[in-house]
Amino acid sequence: MSRLPIARYLFSSHTLFLIMFLGAFYLLVAVVVAVAALATPITLSGVDVAGQALHWLALGYGYSAATLLTTMIVHGRTRREFLVQHPLFQVVTSAVLAALITGVYALEAVVYRAAGWTRRLQDHRIFEATDYPTIFGAYWSMLTVCLMTGAFLGAAILRWETAGALALLPAAVVVVYAGAANGLFSLPFARVGLDVAVTAVMVAAGWALLWSAVRDMPVRIRVPA
């Protein structure tokens, strides 16, 4: 039971929470699309448009890892354990969420077909509406990189406080070029299409940045007087 304690805790609580959050998120998307259909013809994929928000939500959730790190250290876990087990949680959970998102794309295709609606994806997407393997790969790439980068930002600001804002520069590079690979945060000057090598390099870069901030981080614990 003591094997991978941080990862086990995260899988049993955080992963479950994120699955439920994602379900609620897409339920809201379905309601918005249904209401919009009463007033105007539906021509875009609601799931695809809403996917833009997941990029920022993943960054924000990743940022909260700094608080988790402090809690784990207070409870006797080490920084090394965190640096191994938290990224494992991120990679596996991102795959689970990407699979769920891919399933939602497939379900949306059935609903749109039954309703007679046009289903068009955003122009900068690197996948077609029914290219489910690429949809899965793109979201897995995006979620993993954003969670990792968000964790680095949170750890950097926790460690260096105001100076930690400088971490935004390397974080931006990782996010932009990972987005160039997965097409979910694509800028005109950085588009390469889904590439395993690019994604792997950006995930490794995110982990290296996280390691640099956490490996010898002093943790200040306030004890009430």
Rosetta constraint file for C-alpha pairs under 8 A:
AtomPair CA 1 CA 5 HARMONIC 7.46 0.50
AtomPair CA 4 CA 8 HARMONIC 6.05 0.50
AtomPair CA 4 CA 81 HARMONIC 7.97 0.50
AtomPair CA 4 CA 85 HARMONIC 6.65 0.50
AtomPair CA 5 CA 9 HARMONIC 6.15 0.50
AtomPair CA 6 CA 10 HARMONIC 6.23 0.50
AtomPair CA 6 CA 72 HARMONIC 7.77 0.50
AtomPair CA 6 CA 81 HARMONIC 7.54 0.50
AtomPair CA 6 CA 82 HARMONIC 6.96 0.50
AtomPair CA 6 CA 85 HARMONIC 6.14 0.50
AtomPair CA 6 CA 86 HARMONIC 7.03 0.50
AtomPair CA 7 CA 11 HARMONIC 6.02 0.50
AtomPair CA 7 CA 85 HARMONIC 5.17 0.50
AtomPair CA 7 CA 86 HARMONIC 6.22 0.50
AtomPair CA 7 CA 88 HARMONIC 7.10 0.50
AtomPair CA 7 CA 89 HARMONIC 5.71 0.50
AtomPair CA 8 CA 12 HARMONIC 6.15 0.50
AtomPair CA 9 CA 13 HARMONIC 6.19 0.50
AtomPair CA 9 CA 14 HARMONIC 7.78 0.50
AtomPair CA 10 CA 14 HARMONIC 4.94 0.50
AtomPair CA 10 CA 15 HARMONIC 6.32 0.50
AtomPair CA 10 CA 89 HARMONIC 6.73 0.50
AtomPair CA 11 CA 15 HARMONIC 4.91 0.50
AtomPair CA 11 CA 16 HARMONIC 6.97 0.50
AtomPair CA 11 CA 89 HARMONIC 6.73 0.50
AtomPair CA 11 CA 93 HARMONIC 7.65 0.50
AtomPair CA 12 CA 16 HARMONIC 6.32 0.50
AtomPair CA 13 CA 17 HARMONIC 6.16 0.50
AtomPair CA 14 CA 18 HARMONIC 6.12 0.50
AtomPair CA 15 CA 19 HARMONIC 6.23 0.50
AtomPair CA 15 CA 93 HARMONIC 6.05 0.50
AtomPair CA 16 CA 20 HARMONIC 6.35 0.50
AtomPair CA 17 CA 21 HARMONIC 6.06 0.50
AtomPair CA 18 CA 22 HARMONIC 6.01 0.50
AtomPair CA 18 CA 97 HARMONIC 7.91 0.50
AtomPair CA 19 CA 23 HARMONIC 6.27 0.50
AtomPair CA 19 CA 97 HARMONIC 6.72 0.50
AtomPair CA 20 CA 24 HARMONIC 6.26 0.50
AtomPair CA 21 CA 25 HARMONIC 6.04 0.50
AtomPair CA 22 CA 26 HARMONIC 6.28 0.50
AtomPair CA 22 CA 97 HARMONIC 7.79 0.50
AtomPair CA 23 CA 27 HARMONIC 6.16 0.50
AtomPair CA 24 CA 28 HARMONIC 6.25 0.50
AtomPair CA 25 CA 29 HARMONIC 6.42 0.50
AtomPair CA 26 CA 30 HARMONIC 6.13 0.50
AtomPair CA 26 CA 47 HARMONIC 7.31 0.50
AtomPair CA 27 CA 31 HARMONIC 6.37 0.50
AtomPair CA 28 CA 32 HARMONIC 6.24 0.50
AtomPair CA 29 CA 33 HARMONIC 6.18 0.50
AtomPair CA 29 CA 46 HARMONIC 6.57 0.50
AtomPair CA 29 CA 47 HARMONIC 6.95 0.50
AtomPair CA 29 CA 50 HARMONIC 7.07 0.50
AtomPair CA 30 CA 34 HARMONIC 6.11 0.50
AtomPair CA 30 CA 46 HARMONIC 7.56 0.50
AtomPair CA 31 CA 35 HARMONIC 6.17 0.50
AtomPair CA 32 CA 36 HARMONIC 6.06 0.50
AtomPair CA 33 CA 37 HARMONIC 6.07 0.50
AtomPair CA 33 CA 42 HARMONIC 7.78 0.50
AtomPair CA 33 CA 46 HARMONIC 6.40 0.50
AtomPair CA 34 CA 38 HARMONIC 6.87 0.50
AtomPair CA 35 CA 39 HARMONIC 7.33 0.50
AtomPair CA 36 CA 40 HARMONIC 6.07 0.50
AtomPair CA 36 CA 41 HARMONIC 7.94 0.50
AtomPair CA 36 CA 42 HARMONIC 7.51 0.50
AtomPair CA 37 CA 41 HARMONIC 5.83 0.50
AtomPair CA 37 CA 42 HARMONIC 5.92 0.50
AtomPair CA 41 CA 117 HARMONIC 7.38 0.50
AtomPair CA 42 CA 117 HARMONIC 5.70 0.50
AtomPair CA 42 CA 118 HARMONIC 6.21 0.50
AtomPair CA 42 CA 119 HARMONIC 7.62 0.50
AtomPair CA 43 CA 117 HARMONIC 6.48 0.50
AtomPair CA 43 CA 118 HARMONIC 4.53 0.50
AtomPair CA 43 CA 119 HARMONIC 5.48 0.50
AtomPair CA 43 CA 120 HARMONIC 6.19 0.50
AtomPair CA 44 CA 48 HARMONIC 7.95 0.50
AtomPair CA 44 CA 49 HARMONIC 7.59 0.50
AtomPair CA 44 CA 118 HARMONIC 6.67 0.50
AtomPair CA 44 CA 119 HARMONIC 5.05 0.50
AtomPair CA 44 CA 120 HARMONIC 4.65 0.50
AtomPair CA 44 CA 121 HARMONIC 6.14 0.50
AtomPair CA 44 CA 122 HARMONIC 7.80 0.50
AtomPair CA 45 CA 49 HARMONIC 6.32 0.50
AtomPair CA 45 CA 108 HARMONIC 7.90 0.50
AtomPair CA 45 CA 119 HARMONIC 5.12 0.50
AtomPair CA 45 CA 120 HARMONIC 5.59 0.50
AtomPair CA 45 CA 121 HARMONIC 5.72 0.50
AtomPair CA 46 CA 50 HARMONIC 6.05 0.50
AtomPair CA 47 CA 51 HARMONIC 6.14 0.50
AtomPair CA 47 CA 104 HARMONIC 7.43 0.50
AtomPair CA 47 CA 105 HARMONIC 6.59 0.50
AtomPair CA 47 CA 108 HARMONIC 7.44 0.50
AtomPair CA 48 CA 52 HARMONIC 7.45 0.50
AtomPair CA 48 CA 105 HARMONIC 7.89 0.50
AtomPair CA 48 CA 121 HARMONIC 6.20 0.50
AtomPair CA 48 CA 122 HARMONIC 7.21 0.50
AtomPair CA 49 CA 121 HARMONIC 7.68 0.50
AtomPair CA 49 CA 122 HARMONIC 7.22 0.50
AtomPair CA 50 CA 54 HARMONIC 7.38 0.50
AtomPair CA 51 CA 55 HARMONIC 7.23 0.50
AtomPair CA 51 CA 184 HARMONIC 7.82 0.50
AtomPair CA 52 CA 56 HARMONIC 7.59 0.50
AtomPair CA 52 CA 184 HARMONIC 6.78 0.50
AtomPair CA 52 CA 185 HARMONIC 7.65 0.50
AtomPair CA 53 CA 57 HARMONIC 6.21 0.50
AtomPair CA 54 CA 58 HARMONIC 5.89 0.50
AtomPair CA 54 CA 143 HARMONIC 7.97 0.50
AtomPair CA 55 CA 59 HARMONIC 6.50 0.50
AtomPair CA 55 CA 142 HARMONIC 6.91 0.50
AtomPair CA 55 CA 143 HARMONIC 6.93 0.50
AtomPair CA 55 CA 146 HARMONIC 6.75 0.50
AtomPair CA 55 CA 184 HARMONIC 7.50 0.50
AtomPair CA 55 CA 185 HARMONIC 7.60 0.50
AtomPair CA 56 CA 60 HARMONIC 6.18 0.50
AtomPair CA 56 CA 146 HARMONIC 7.86 0.50
AtomPair CA 57 CA 61 HARMONIC 6.09 0.50
AtomPair CA 58 CA 62 HARMONIC 5.98 0.50
AtomPair CA 58 CA 143 HARMONIC 6.16 0.50
AtomPair CA 58 CA 146 HARMONIC 5.57 0.50
AtomPair CA 58 CA 147 HARMONIC 5.44 0.50
AtomPair CA 58 CA 150 HARMONIC 7.49 0.50
AtomPair CA 59 CA 63 HARMONIC 6.21 0.50
AtomPair CA 59 CA 146 HARMONIC 4.85 0.50
AtomPair CA 59 CA 147 HARMONIC 5.45 0.50
AtomPair CA 59 CA 149 HARMONIC 6.83 0.50
AtomPair CA 59 CA 150 HARMONIC 4.53 0.50
AtomPair CA 59 CA 151 HARMONIC 7.83 0.50
AtomPair CA 60 CA 64 HARMONIC 6.86 0.50
AtomPair CA 60 CA 147 HARMONIC 7.96 0.50
AtomPair CA 60 CA 150 HARMONIC 6.25 0.50
AtomPair CA 61 CA 65 HARMONIC 7.44 0.50
AtomPair CA 61 CA 147 HARMONIC 6.80 0.50
AtomPair CA 61 CA 150 HARMONIC 7.07 0.50
AtomPair CA 62 CA 146 HARMONIC 6.95 0.50
AtomPair CA 62 CA 147 HARMONIC 4.22 0.50
AtomPair CA 62 CA 148 HARMONIC 6.32 0.50
AtomPair CA 62 CA 149 HARMONIC 7.00 0.50
AtomPair CA 62 CA 150 HARMONIC 4.17 0.50
AtomPair CA 62 CA 151 HARMONIC 4.50 0.50
AtomPair CA 62 CA 154 HARMONIC 7.60 0.50
AtomPair CA 63 CA 147 HARMONIC 7.54 0.50
AtomPair CA 63 CA 149 HARMONIC 7.86 0.50
AtomPair CA 63 CA 150 HARMONIC 4.23 0.50
AtomPair CA 63 CA 151 HARMONIC 4.53 0.50
AtomPair CA 63 CA 152 HARMONIC 7.16 0.50
AtomPair CA 63 CA 153 HARMONIC 6.07 0.50
AtomPair CA 63 CA 154 HARMONIC 4.43 0.50
AtomPair CA 63 CA 155 HARMONIC 7.62 0.50
AtomPair CA 64 CA 68 HARMONIC 6.80 0.50
AtomPair CA 64 CA 150 HARMONIC 7.75 0.50
AtomPair CA 64 CA 151 HARMONIC 6.74 0.50
AtomPair CA 64 CA 154 HARMONIC 6.37 0.50
AtomPair CA 65 CA 69 HARMONIC 6.11 0.50
AtomPair CA 65 CA 150 HARMONIC 7.92 0.50
AtomPair CA 65 CA 151 HARMONIC 5.19 0.50
AtomPair CA 65 CA 154 HARMONIC 6.61 0.50
AtomPair CA 65 CA 155 HARMONIC 7.38 0.50
AtomPair CA 66 CA 70 HARMONIC 6.48 0.50
AtomPair CA 66 CA 151 HARMONIC 6.48 0.50
AtomPair CA 66 CA 154 HARMONIC 5.09 0.50
AtomPair CA 66 CA 155 HARMONIC 4.86 0.50
AtomPair CA 66 CA 158 HARMONIC 6.73 0.50
AtomPair CA 67 CA 71 HARMONIC 6.35 0.50
AtomPair CA 68 CA 72 HARMONIC 6.12 0.50
AtomPair CA 69 CA 73 HARMONIC 6.25 0.50
AtomPair CA 69 CA 79 HARMONIC 7.66 0.50
AtomPair CA 69 CA 82 HARMONIC 6.95 0.50
AtomPair CA 70 CA 74 HARMONIC 6.24 0.50
AtomPair CA 70 CA 219 HARMONIC 6.74 0.50
AtomPair CA 71 CA 75 HARMONIC 6.36 0.50
AtomPair CA 72 CA 76 HARMONIC 6.50 0.50
AtomPair CA 72 CA 77 HARMONIC 5.32 0.50
AtomPair CA 72 CA 78 HARMONIC 7.51 0.50
AtomPair CA 72 CA 82 HARMONIC 7.97 0.50
AtomPair CA 73 CA 77 HARMONIC 4.83 0.50
AtomPair CA 73 CA 78 HARMONIC 5.82 0.50
AtomPair CA 73 CA 79 HARMONIC 7.16 0.50
AtomPair CA 77 CA 81 HARMONIC 6.70 0.50
AtomPair CA 77 CA 82 HARMONIC 7.56 0.50
AtomPair CA 78 CA 82 HARMONIC 6.43 0.50
AtomPair CA 79 CA 83 HARMONIC 6.14 0.50
AtomPair CA 79 CA 214 HARMONIC 6.70 0.50
AtomPair CA 79 CA 215 HARMONIC 6.12 0.50
AtomPair CA 79 CA 216 HARMONIC 7.72 0.50
AtomPair CA 80 CA 84 HARMONIC 6.38 0.50
AtomPair CA 80 CA 215 HARMONIC 6.96 0.50
AtomPair CA 81 CA 85 HARMONIC 5.91 0.50
AtomPair CA 82 CA 86 HARMONIC 5.38 0.50
AtomPair CA 83 CA 87 HARMONIC 6.59 0.50
AtomPair CA 83 CA 210 HARMONIC 7.85 0.50
AtomPair CA 83 CA 211 HARMONIC 6.62 0.50
AtomPair CA 83 CA 214 HARMONIC 7.73 0.50
AtomPair CA 83 CA 215 HARMONIC 7.87 0.50
AtomPair CA 84 CA 88 HARMONIC 6.54 0.50
AtomPair CA 85 CA 89 HARMONIC 6.25 0.50
AtomPair CA 86 CA 90 HARMONIC 6.28 0.50
AtomPair CA 87 CA 91 HARMONIC 6.16 0.50
AtomPair CA 87 CA 148 HARMONIC 7.06 0.50
AtomPair CA 87 CA 207 HARMONIC 7.46 0.50
AtomPair CA 88 CA 92 HARMONIC 6.18 0.50
AtomPair CA 89 CA 93 HARMONIC 5.78 0.50
AtomPair CA 90 CA 94 HARMONIC 5.85 0.50
AtomPair CA 90 CA 144 HARMONIC 6.05 0.50
AtomPair CA 90 CA 147 HARMONIC 6.57 0.50
AtomPair CA 90 CA 148 HARMONIC 7.20 0.50
AtomPair CA 91 CA 95 HARMONIC 6.36 0.50
AtomPair CA 91 CA 144 HARMONIC 5.64 0.50
AtomPair CA 92 CA 96 HARMONIC 6.40 0.50
AtomPair CA 93 CA 97 HARMONIC 6.14 0.50
AtomPair CA 94 CA 98 HARMONIC 5.91 0.50
AtomPair CA 94 CA 139 HARMONIC 7.88 0.50
AtomPair CA 94 CA 140 HARMONIC 5.42 0.50
AtomPair CA 94 CA 143 HARMONIC 5.52 0.50
AtomPair CA 94 CA 144 HARMONIC 5.61 0.50
AtomPair CA 95 CA 99 HARMONIC 6.14 0.50
AtomPair CA 95 CA 136 HARMONIC 7.97 0.50
AtomPair CA 95 CA 140 HARMONIC 5.35 0.50
AtomPair CA 96 CA 100 HARMONIC 6.41 0.50
AtomPair CA 97 CA 101 HARMONIC 6.15 0.50
AtomPair CA 97 CA 140 HARMONIC 7.67 0.50
AtomPair CA 98 CA 102 HARMONIC 6.11 0.50
AtomPair CA 98 CA 136 HARMONIC 5.34 0.50
AtomPair CA 98 CA 137 HARMONIC 7.59 0.50
AtomPair CA 98 CA 139 HARMONIC 5.26 0.50
AtomPair CA 98 CA 140 HARMONIC 5.17 0.50
AtomPair CA 98 CA 143 HARMONIC 7.82 0.50
AtomPair CA 99 CA 103 HARMONIC 6.26 0.50
AtomPair CA 99 CA 136 HARMONIC 5.98 0.50
AtomPair CA 100 CA 104 HARMONIC 6.31 0.50
AtomPair CA 101 CA 105 HARMONIC 6.40 0.50
AtomPair CA 101 CA 136 HARMONIC 7.52 0.50
AtomPair CA 101 CA 139 HARMONIC 7.80 0.50
AtomPair CA 102 CA 106 HARMONIC 6.44 0.50
AtomPair CA 102 CA 132 HARMONIC 6.20 0.50
AtomPair CA 102 CA 135 HARMONIC 6.17 0.50
AtomPair CA 102 CA 136 HARMONIC 5.63 0.50
AtomPair CA 103 CA 107 HARMONIC 6.19 0.50
AtomPair CA 104 CA 108 HARMONIC 5.98 0.50
AtomPair CA 105 CA 109 HARMONIC 6.32 0.50
AtomPair CA 105 CA 129 HARMONIC 7.57 0.50
AtomPair CA 105 CA 130 HARMONIC 7.87 0.50
AtomPair CA 106 CA 110 HARMONIC 6.73 0.50
AtomPair CA 106 CA 130 HARMONIC 7.19 0.50
AtomPair CA 106 CA 132 HARMONIC 7.80 0.50
AtomPair CA 107 CA 111 HARMONIC 6.42 0.50
AtomPair CA 108 CA 112 HARMONIC 6.00 0.50
AtomPair CA 109 CA 113 HARMONIC 6.08 0.50
AtomPair CA 109 CA 119 HARMONIC 7.63 0.50
AtomPair CA 109 CA 129 HARMONIC 7.96 0.50
AtomPair CA 109 CA 130 HARMONIC 7.97 0.50
AtomPair CA 110 CA 114 HARMONIC 6.20 0.50
AtomPair CA 111 CA 115 HARMONIC 6.15 0.50
AtomPair CA 112 CA 116 HARMONIC 5.91 0.50
AtomPair CA 112 CA 117 HARMONIC 5.06 0.50
AtomPair CA 112 CA 118 HARMONIC 7.01 0.50
AtomPair CA 112 CA 119 HARMONIC 6.78 0.50
AtomPair CA 113 CA 117 HARMONIC 6.35 0.50
AtomPair CA 119 CA 129 HARMONIC 7.95 0.50
AtomPair CA 120 CA 129 HARMONIC 7.44 0.50
AtomPair CA 121 CA 125 HARMONIC 6.98 0.50
AtomPair CA 121 CA 128 HARMONIC 7.51 0.50
AtomPair CA 121 CA 129 HARMONIC 6.64 0.50
AtomPair CA 124 CA 183 HARMONIC 6.36 0.50
AtomPair CA 124 CA 184 HARMONIC 7.94 0.50
AtomPair CA 124 CA 186 HARMONIC 6.96 0.50
AtomPair CA 125 CA 183 HARMONIC 5.21 0.50
AtomPair CA 125 CA 184 HARMONIC 6.73 0.50
AtomPair CA 126 CA 182 HARMONIC 6.99 0.50
AtomPair CA 126 CA 183 HARMONIC 5.52 0.50
AtomPair CA 126 CA 193 HARMONIC 6.13 0.50
AtomPair CA 126 CA 194 HARMONIC 7.00 0.50
AtomPair CA 127 CA 131 HARMONIC 5.95 0.50
AtomPair CA 127 CA 134 HARMONIC 6.01 0.50
AtomPair CA 127 CA 135 HARMONIC 6.22 0.50
AtomPair CA 131 CA 135 HARMONIC 6.25 0.50
AtomPair CA 132 CA 136 HARMONIC 6.08 0.50
AtomPair CA 133 CA 137 HARMONIC 6.23 0.50
AtomPair CA 134 CA 138 HARMONIC 5.94 0.50
AtomPair CA 134 CA 194 HARMONIC 7.90 0.50
AtomPair CA 135 CA 139 HARMONIC 6.26 0.50
AtomPair CA 136 CA 140 HARMONIC 6.01 0.50
AtomPair CA 137 CA 141 HARMONIC 6.02 0.50
AtomPair CA 137 CA 182 HARMONIC 7.69 0.50
AtomPair CA 137 CA 194 HARMONIC 7.86 0.50
AtomPair CA 138 CA 142 HARMONIC 6.17 0.50
AtomPair CA 138 CA 181 HARMONIC 7.84 0.50
AtomPair CA 138 CA 182 HARMONIC 4.54 0.50
AtomPair CA 138 CA 183 HARMONIC 7.12 0.50
AtomPair CA 138 CA 184 HARMONIC 7.40 0.50
AtomPair CA 138 CA 194 HARMONIC 6.76 0.50
AtomPair CA 139 CA 143 HARMONIC 5.91 0.50
AtomPair CA 139 CA 182 HARMONIC 7.21 0.50
AtomPair CA 139 CA 184 HARMONIC 7.79 0.50
AtomPair CA 140 CA 144 HARMONIC 6.02 0.50
AtomPair CA 141 CA 145 HARMONIC 6.17 0.50
AtomPair CA 141 CA 178 HARMONIC 7.47 0.50
AtomPair CA 141 CA 182 HARMONIC 6.38 0.50
AtomPair CA 141 CA 199 HARMONIC 6.24 0.50
AtomPair CA 142 CA 146 HARMONIC 6.02 0.50
AtomPair CA 142 CA 178 HARMONIC 6.97 0.50
AtomPair CA 142 CA 179 HARMONIC 6.83 0.50
AtomPair CA 142 CA 182 HARMONIC 6.39 0.50
AtomPair CA 142 CA 184 HARMONIC 6.97 0.50
AtomPair CA 143 CA 147 HARMONIC 5.96 0.50
AtomPair CA 144 CA 148 HARMONIC 6.11 0.50
AtomPair CA 144 CA 203 HARMONIC 7.03 0.50
AtomPair CA 145 CA 149 HARMONIC 5.95 0.50
AtomPair CA 145 CA 174 HARMONIC 7.73 0.50
AtomPair CA 145 CA 175 HARMONIC 6.95 0.50
AtomPair CA 145 CA 178 HARMONIC 7.00 0.50
AtomPair CA 145 CA 202 HARMONIC 6.79 0.50
AtomPair CA 145 CA 203 HARMONIC 5.41 0.50
AtomPair CA 145 CA 206 HARMONIC 6.74 0.50
AtomPair CA 146 CA 150 HARMONIC 5.83 0.50
AtomPair CA 146 CA 175 HARMONIC 6.81 0.50
AtomPair CA 147 CA 151 HARMONIC 6.16 0.50
AtomPair CA 148 CA 152 HARMONIC 6.39 0.50
AtomPair CA 148 CA 203 HARMONIC 7.20 0.50
AtomPair CA 148 CA 206 HARMONIC 5.52 0.50
AtomPair CA 148 CA 207 HARMONIC 6.37 0.50
AtomPair CA 148 CA 210 HARMONIC 7.42 0.50
AtomPair CA 149 CA 153 HARMONIC 6.32 0.50
AtomPair CA 149 CA 171 HARMONIC 5.98 0.50
AtomPair CA 149 CA 174 HARMONIC 7.50 0.50
AtomPair CA 149 CA 175 HARMONIC 7.43 0.50
AtomPair CA 149 CA 206 HARMONIC 5.32 0.50
AtomPair CA 149 CA 207 HARMONIC 7.81 0.50
AtomPair CA 149 CA 209 HARMONIC 7.97 0.50
AtomPair CA 149 CA 210 HARMONIC 7.56 0.50
AtomPair CA 150 CA 154 HARMONIC 6.23 0.50
AtomPair CA 151 CA 155 HARMONIC 6.12 0.50
AtomPair CA 151 CA 210 HARMONIC 6.77 0.50
AtomPair CA 152 CA 156 HARMONIC 5.95 0.50
AtomPair CA 152 CA 167 HARMONIC 7.96 0.50
AtomPair CA 152 CA 171 HARMONIC 7.87 0.50
AtomPair CA 152 CA 206 HARMONIC 7.11 0.50
AtomPair CA 152 CA 207 HARMONIC 7.81 0.50
AtomPair CA 152 CA 209 HARMONIC 6.13 0.50
AtomPair CA 152 CA 210 HARMONIC 4.38 0.50
AtomPair CA 152 CA 213 HARMONIC 6.93 0.50
AtomPair CA 153 CA 157 HARMONIC 6.19 0.50
AtomPair CA 153 CA 164 HARMONIC 7.57 0.50
AtomPair CA 153 CA 165 HARMONIC 7.89 0.50
AtomPair CA 153 CA 167 HARMONIC 6.15 0.50
AtomPair CA 153 CA 168 HARMONIC 6.98 0.50
AtomPair CA 153 CA 171 HARMONIC 7.29 0.50
AtomPair CA 153 CA 210 HARMONIC 7.98 0.50
AtomPair CA 154 CA 158 HARMONIC 6.11 0.50
AtomPair CA 155 CA 159 HARMONIC 6.04 0.50
AtomPair CA 155 CA 210 HARMONIC 7.12 0.50
AtomPair CA 155 CA 213 HARMONIC 6.03 0.50
AtomPair CA 155 CA 214 HARMONIC 6.50 0.50
AtomPair CA 156 CA 160 HARMONIC 5.83 0.50
AtomPair CA 156 CA 161 HARMONIC 7.32 0.50
AtomPair CA 156 CA 164 HARMONIC 4.93 0.50
AtomPair CA 156 CA 165 HARMONIC 7.67 0.50
AtomPair CA 156 CA 167 HARMONIC 6.53 0.50
AtomPair CA 156 CA 210 HARMONIC 7.95 0.50
AtomPair CA 156 CA 213 HARMONIC 5.50 0.50
AtomPair CA 156 CA 214 HARMONIC 7.90 0.50
AtomPair CA 157 CA 161 HARMONIC 4.50 0.50
AtomPair CA 157 CA 162 HARMONIC 6.63 0.50
AtomPair CA 157 CA 163 HARMONIC 7.24 0.50
AtomPair CA 157 CA 164 HARMONIC 4.19 0.50
AtomPair CA 157 CA 165 HARMONIC 6.36 0.50
AtomPair CA 157 CA 167 HARMONIC 7.91 0.50
AtomPair CA 158 CA 164 HARMONIC 7.49 0.50
AtomPair CA 159 CA 164 HARMONIC 7.12 0.50
AtomPair CA 159 CA 213 HARMONIC 7.08 0.50
AtomPair CA 159 CA 217 HARMONIC 6.27 0.50
AtomPair CA 159 CA 218 HARMONIC 7.23 0.50
AtomPair CA 159 CA 219 HARMONIC 7.95 0.50
AtomPair CA 160 CA 164 HARMONIC 4.72 0.50
AtomPair CA 161 CA 165 HARMONIC 7.55 0.50
AtomPair CA 167 CA 171 HARMONIC 6.15 0.50
AtomPair CA 168 CA 172 HARMONIC 5.83 0.50
AtomPair CA 169 CA 173 HARMONIC 6.58 0.50
AtomPair CA 170 CA 174 HARMONIC 6.40 0.50
AtomPair CA 171 CA 175 HARMONIC 6.18 0.50
AtomPair CA 171 CA 206 HARMONIC 7.64 0.50
AtomPair CA 172 CA 176 HARMONIC 5.94 0.50
AtomPair CA 173 CA 177 HARMONIC 6.18 0.50
AtomPair CA 174 CA 178 HARMONIC 5.94 0.50
AtomPair CA 174 CA 202 HARMONIC 5.73 0.50
AtomPair CA 174 CA 205 HARMONIC 7.14 0.50
AtomPair CA 174 CA 206 HARMONIC 6.90 0.50
AtomPair CA 175 CA 179 HARMONIC 5.92 0.50
AtomPair CA 175 CA 185 HARMONIC 7.90 0.50
AtomPair CA 175 CA 202 HARMONIC 7.97 0.50
AtomPair CA 176 CA 180 HARMONIC 6.22 0.50
AtomPair CA 176 CA 185 HARMONIC 6.79 0.50
AtomPair CA 176 CA 186 HARMONIC 7.02 0.50
AtomPair CA 176 CA 187 HARMONIC 7.36 0.50
AtomPair CA 176 CA 190 HARMONIC 7.29 0.50
AtomPair CA 177 CA 181 HARMONIC 6.54 0.50
AtomPair CA 177 CA 190 HARMONIC 6.44 0.50
AtomPair CA 177 CA 191 HARMONIC 7.78 0.50
AtomPair CA 177 CA 198 HARMONIC 7.85 0.50
AtomPair CA 177 CA 202 HARMONIC 7.47 0.50
AtomPair CA 178 CA 182 HARMONIC 6.37 0.50
AtomPair CA 178 CA 198 HARMONIC 6.92 0.50
AtomPair CA 178 CA 199 HARMONIC 5.91 0.50
AtomPair CA 178 CA 202 HARMONIC 5.98 0.50
AtomPair CA 179 CA 183 HARMONIC 5.34 0.50
AtomPair CA 179 CA 184 HARMONIC 5.58 0.50
AtomPair CA 179 CA 185 HARMONIC 4.41 0.50
AtomPair CA 179 CA 186 HARMONIC 5.23 0.50
AtomPair CA 179 CA 187 HARMONIC 7.97 0.50
AtomPair CA 179 CA 191 HARMONIC 7.87 0.50
AtomPair CA 180 CA 184 HARMONIC 7.77 0.50
AtomPair CA 180 CA 185 HARMONIC 6.78 0.50
AtomPair CA 180 CA 186 HARMONIC 5.10 0.50
AtomPair CA 180 CA 187 HARMONIC 7.02 0.50
AtomPair CA 180 CA 190 HARMONIC 5.31 0.50
AtomPair CA 180 CA 191 HARMONIC 4.27 0.50
AtomPair CA 180 CA 192 HARMONIC 5.42 0.50
AtomPair CA 180 CA 193 HARMONIC 6.36 0.50
AtomPair CA 180 CA 194 HARMONIC 7.72 0.50
AtomPair CA 181 CA 191 HARMONIC 6.59 0.50
AtomPair CA 181 CA 192 HARMONIC 5.34 0.50
AtomPair CA 181 CA 193 HARMONIC 4.65 0.50
AtomPair CA 181 CA 194 HARMONIC 4.31 0.50
AtomPair CA 181 CA 195 HARMONIC 5.69 0.50
AtomPair CA 181 CA 198 HARMONIC 6.54 0.50
AtomPair CA 181 CA 199 HARMONIC 6.61 0.50
AtomPair CA 182 CA 186 HARMONIC 7.99 0.50
AtomPair CA 182 CA 193 HARMONIC 6.33 0.50
AtomPair CA 182 CA 194 HARMONIC 4.95 0.50
AtomPair CA 182 CA 195 HARMONIC 7.73 0.50
AtomPair CA 182 CA 199 HARMONIC 7.95 0.50
AtomPair CA 183 CA 191 HARMONIC 7.50 0.50
AtomPair CA 183 CA 193 HARMONIC 6.66 0.50
AtomPair CA 183 CA 194 HARMONIC 7.26 0.50
AtomPair CA 186 CA 190 HARMONIC 6.76 0.50
AtomPair CA 186 CA 191 HARMONIC 6.35 0.50
AtomPair CA 187 CA 191 HARMONIC 6.72 0.50
AtomPair CA 194 CA 198 HARMONIC 7.98 0.50
AtomPair CA 194 CA 199 HARMONIC 7.82 0.50
AtomPair CA 195 CA 199 HARMONIC 6.25 0.50
AtomPair CA 196 CA 200 HARMONIC 5.99 0.50
AtomPair CA 197 CA 201 HARMONIC 6.11 0.50
AtomPair CA 198 CA 202 HARMONIC 6.19 0.50
AtomPair CA 199 CA 203 HARMONIC 6.13 0.50
AtomPair CA 200 CA 204 HARMONIC 6.07 0.50
AtomPair CA 201 CA 205 HARMONIC 5.99 0.50
AtomPair CA 202 CA 206 HARMONIC 6.07 0.50
AtomPair CA 203 CA 207 HARMONIC 6.25 0.50
AtomPair CA 204 CA 208 HARMONIC 6.08 0.50
AtomPair CA 205 CA 209 HARMONIC 6.17 0.50
AtomPair CA 206 CA 210 HARMONIC 6.23 0.50
AtomPair CA 207 CA 211 HARMONIC 6.05 0.50
AtomPair CA 208 CA 212 HARMONIC 6.18 0.50
AtomPair CA 209 CA 213 HARMONIC 6.49 0.50
AtomPair CA 210 CA 214 HARMONIC 6.14 0.50
AtomPair CA 211 CA 215 HARMONIC 5.43 0.50
AtomPair CA 213 CA 217 HARMONIC 6.58 0.50
